[in-house]
Amino acid sequence: MNLSIRFKLFIYMTVNIVLFAVLLYGSNTFFAEKYYISQKKNTLIETAKRLSTLVAGRKEASDFDDENLIYEINTLEKSIGGTIFIGAADGTLYYPNQKNRSMPPRTGFNASPFYAMDRQPNPPPALDTAPNSGSAPDANSAPKLRVPALPRRNIKEWERYDENSFFIITEDPNFKINTLRYQLKLESGLILLVWVPMAGISESASVSNDFTAIIGLVTILITGIWALFISGRFTQPISEMSRITKKMSELDFSQTLKIDRNDEIGQLSRSINHLSHKLSRAIAELNDRNRRLEEDIDRERKLDRMRREFISSVSHELKTPIFLLQGYAEGLKANIADDEKKRKFYCDVIMEEVEKMDALVKDLLDLSQIESGMFSVNKTFFDVPQLIDEIISKYEPVLNEKNIRIDVEMEGAMTAFADPARIEQAIVNFMNNAIDHVDEKKHIKLAVKPVGDKIRVSVYNSGMPIPEDSLDKVWTSFYKVDRARTRSLGGTGLGLSIVRAIQETHKNAYGVANVEGGVEFWIEIDRGD
């Protein structure tokens, strides 16, 4: 059975206190009475010493008729709760002296209360408690107790303290109770006998046992409740740590331990929180790197796909002019063109295809340089309306030839900060694209207007809208919405890709949108004013 730490801690603490209570009760039961007897012996010895001081120099009965002395002895009796006898070895009592006491005479004291020791072969049994000084002599040489014949006293135990004193446990002849007696013989010949009843000692031991049992049970109950509380306080942080670490194993680092303690548990709590924070950061960084790696892999895949498409597109674009060049060159070599007009036609076709191939190669070189970062952008301040006027003047013959109407909208003078050659190239590509795709309305509009801190240049041409799924693709190299029509127009499919590369190099926006009656391409340029 899997027991919790709280339950185990509760059991351990409860068992410990139960063992302590049992040990305390057992010790009190077996040793309390002996301890009380030992303490009473010391009390009797101290009382005898004080008595010996009080009776020092007194030898006759008349010496004990002193009221102050009697008062002092009575006080000692009351202080120990016992009885004192003072007399001579022949049994004569100097204290208590009945004629000097306001109490009736006690029966049973006609015989001497004192004990005499001689050498008898059969000694009475020894006391259980060891003597305070010296050791008891053996059975053959030790002095033995000699008890007067009347009245007969039941001696139960005895113990010699020194050469002049001893202890006796005997039955009191008057009250039939056991008494502990200490008898001392002084150098003056006086005998002092001090005794206390054993009933008080036994009763105290019994009361102590009962009290110890009650206190033990109460202590077990209180300690059990306290142990349950303490074990809960001790194991609650551990349970919380277990819950948090389980969350951590599930990669959930959203929760932390809130254990405000300065002991080892508090240190462990702070270490777990620190570990959780470190793991959270490490896993977040790892996820971020994995994400970037996936993006890099996707980008590489796209680049590889674009590279294959690029090679395929270049091959396709070169295939037709090379085929025409080869055919017309072979025709000239075979002298198929036998007159000057045909030879001129053949040469014109060859020159036209060479020009297309030259334009394609130039566009490829420009795009490659811009995208690879090898092409440096030389930014400078220039007047945008002036640049637009120059571009329009260059296209005026072509526009007139094809009967294309162009409208130019500009809102005053504007200065831009960019590479004027590359901006002109982007606008020219827009113009070429507009001329190639204008419809029968033959309308083109070139607009320049400020937009915040940018200048937006847009080129509109009337014509068919671009399919929505192709709006983002038109910026891809060699992408053609209508390949057959583009080929007939002589386009390379790289113009808009070059515009995209130029704008990304300048870190400016570009775009295309289907508008009413046609399509509009636009770029933004940094303002310089």
C-alpha positions, 0 to 999 in steps of 0.5 A, spaced: 500 500 500 502 506 497 502 511 504 503 518 503 508 522 506 503 526 511 500 519 513 507 516 515 509 523 518 503 523 522 504 515 524 511 516 526 510 522 531 504 519 534 508 513 535 514 517 538 509 520 543 505 514 545 512 510 546 514 516 551 508 516 555 508 509 556 515 509 558 514 515 563 508 511 566 512 505 567 518 509 570 513 512 574 510 506 576 516 502 578 521 507 580 517 513 583 515 510 590 523 508 591 524 515 589 520 518 594 523 513 599 530 516 597 527 523 598 524 522 605 530 519 607 534 525 605 529 529 609 529 525 615 537 525 615 536 533 614 531 533 620 536 529 625 541 534 623 537 540 625 535 536 631 542 534 633 544 542 633 537 543 637 539 538 643 547 540 643 549 540 650 543 537 653 543 530 657 538 530 662 530 530 662 530 537 665 534 540 659 528 538 655 523 542 659 524 548 655 518 551 651 522 554 646 526 547 644 519 544 645 516 549 640 522 548 635 521 540 635 514 541 634 515 545 628 520 540 625 515 535 626 509 539 622 514 540 617 516 533 615 509 531 617 512 525 622 514 524 629 520 525 633 522 521 639 528 523 643 531 519 649 536 515 652 539 508 650 535 505 656 528 507 653 528 513 657 524 519 653 526 526 653 521 528 648 515 527 647 514 529 655 507 528 656 507 532 662 509 538 658 505 537 652 497 539 652 495 532 649 493 526 652 498 520 652 499 515 646 498 508 648 503 503 645 509 507 648 510 504 655 516 500 652 522 503 649 521 506 642 528 505 640 532 500 637 538 497 639 543 493 635 547 487 637 550 481 633 545 476 632 546 470 627 539 472 623 538 479 621 532 482 619 531 483 611 535 489 608 532 495 605 531 495 597 534 502 597 542 502 597 545 506 603 547 513 602 554 511 605 558 505 606 556 498 604 552 493 609 557 488 612 556 481 611 551 476 615 557 474 620 560 481 622 555 486 621 551 489 627 544 486 627 537 489 630 535 487 637 528 489 638 525 489 646 520 483 647 514 488 648 511 491 644 513 486 639 514 490 632 514 488 625 520 490 622 520 489 614 526 492 612 532 495 614 538 499 612 544 501 615 546 509 614 553 509 618 556 507 624 551 511 629 545 511 624 540 506 620 533 506 617 527 501 618 521 500 615 516 497 620 509 497 622 507 502 627 504 499 633 498 504 634 495 505 627 497 499 624 501 502 618 508 502 615 513 507 617 519 509 615 524 510 621 531 514 622 535 513 628 541 516 630 545 516 636 549 522 638 556 522 641 552 525 648 549 518 648 542 521 646 538 517 641 534 521 636 528 517 632 525 521 626 519 517 622 514 518 617 508 514 615 509 510 609 502 511 607 503 518 604 509 516 600 505 510 597 499 515 596 503 520 592 506 514 588 499 512 586 496 519 585 502 520 581 501 514 577 494 516 575 496 523 574 501 521 569 496 516 565 491 522 564 497 527 562 499 521 557 492 520 554 491 528 554 498 529 551 497 523 546 491 526 543 493 533 543 500 531 540 496 527 535 492 533 533 498 537 532 502 532 528 496 531 523 497 539 523 504 539 522 504 533 517 499 537 513 504 544 513 510 540 512 507 536 506 503 541 503 509 544 499 511 538 497 504 536 494 504 543 491 511 542 488 509 535 485 503 538 482 508 544 479 513 539 476 508 534 473 506 541 469 513 542 467 513 535 465 508 536 460 511 543 458 506 547 461 511 553 465 505 557 466 504 556 474 510 557 479 510 556 486 508 561 491 512 558 498 514 564 502 519 560 506 526 561 508 528 554 510 530 548 505 523 547 502 523 555 500 530 554 497 527 548 493 521 552 491 525 557 489 530 553 485 524 549 482 521 556 479 528 558 477 528 551 473 521 552 470 523 559 468 530 557 465 526 551 461 521 555 459 526 560 456 530 554 453 524 551 450 521 558 447 528 559 444 528 552 441 521 552 438 523 559 435 529 556 432 525 550 430 520 555 427 526 559 423 529 553 421 522 550 418 521 557 415 529 557 412 527 550 409 521 552 406 524 558 403 530 553 401 524 549 398 521 555 394 528 558 392 529 551 389 523 550 386 523 558 383 530 556 381 528 550 377 522 554 374 527 560 373 531 555 369 525 552 365 523 559 364 530 562 361 530 555 357 523 556 354 525 564 353 531 562 349 528 556 345 524 560 340 529 566 339 535 560 338 530 556 334 529 562 329 536 564 329 538 557 327 533 557 322 534 564 318 542 563 319 541 556 315 537 559 310 542 565 309 547 559 309 544 555 304 542 561 299 535 560 300 534 568 300 536 569 293 534 576 292 536 582 296 529 583 299 529 576 302 536 577 305 534 583 308 528 580 311 532 574 314 537 579 317 531 583 320 528 577 324 535 575 326 537 582 329 530 582 332 531 576 336 538 578 338 535 584 341 530 580 345 535 575 347 540 581 349 534 585 353 533 578 356 540 577 358 540 584 361 534 583 365 537 577 368 543 580 370 540 586 373 535 582 377 541 577 379 545 583 381 539 586 385 537 580 389 544 578 390 545 585 394 551 586 389 548 592 386 549 598 390 543 603 390 546 610 390 540 615 393 540 622 392 535 628 391 532 629 385 525 632 382 520 627 381 516 631 376 522 632 372 523 625 371 516 623 369 517 629 364 523 625 361 520 618 361 514 621 357 518 625 352 522 618 351 515 614 350 512 620 346 513 617 339 511 610 341 505 612 344 503 616 338 505 610 333 500 606 337 495 612 338 495 611 345 492 617 350 496 618 356 494 623 362 499 625 367 497 627 374 502 631 378 500 635 385 506 640 384 513 640 385 516 634 389 523 632 391 524 624 392 530 621 396 532 615 392 536 612 386 533 616 380 536 611 375 533 605 378 526 609 380 526 611 372 527 603 371 521 601 375 517 606 372 519 604 365 517 597 366 510 599 368 510 603 362 512 597 358 507 593 361 501 598 360 503 599 353 503 591 352 496 590 355 492 596 354 486 594 350 482 598 345 480 604 349 488 605 349 488 609 355 494 610 360 494 614 366 501 616 370 499 619 377 504 622 382 501 624 389 504 625 396 502 619 401 504 621 408 512 621 408 512 618 401 511 619 394 506 614 390 507 613 383 502 609 379 501 607 372 494 605 370 492 602 363 485 600 360 484 593 359 482 586 362 483 585 370 488 581 372 485 574 376 485 575 383 489 569 384 494 572 380 495 578 383 501 576 388 504 572 382 505 577 377 511 579 381 515 572 380 520 572 375 517 569 368 510 569 371 505 571 365 498 571 366 497 570 358 503 567 355 501 566 348 500 574 348 506 576 352 510 572 347 507 576 341 508 582 345 516 580 346 516 581 353 521 577 357 517 576 364 522 579 368 520 587 368 515 586 374 520 582 378 525 587 377 520 592 380 519 588 386 527 587 387 528 595 386 523 597 391 525 591 396 532 594 395 529 601 397 525 598 403 519 601 400 512 598 398 509 596 391 503 593 389 497 592 383 490 593 384 484 592 379 480 598 378 474 600 374 476 599 367 483 597 368 489 595 372 493 600 376 501 598 378 504 603 383 510 604 387 512 609 393 519 613 394 521 616 400 520 624 400 526 628 400 523 635 402 
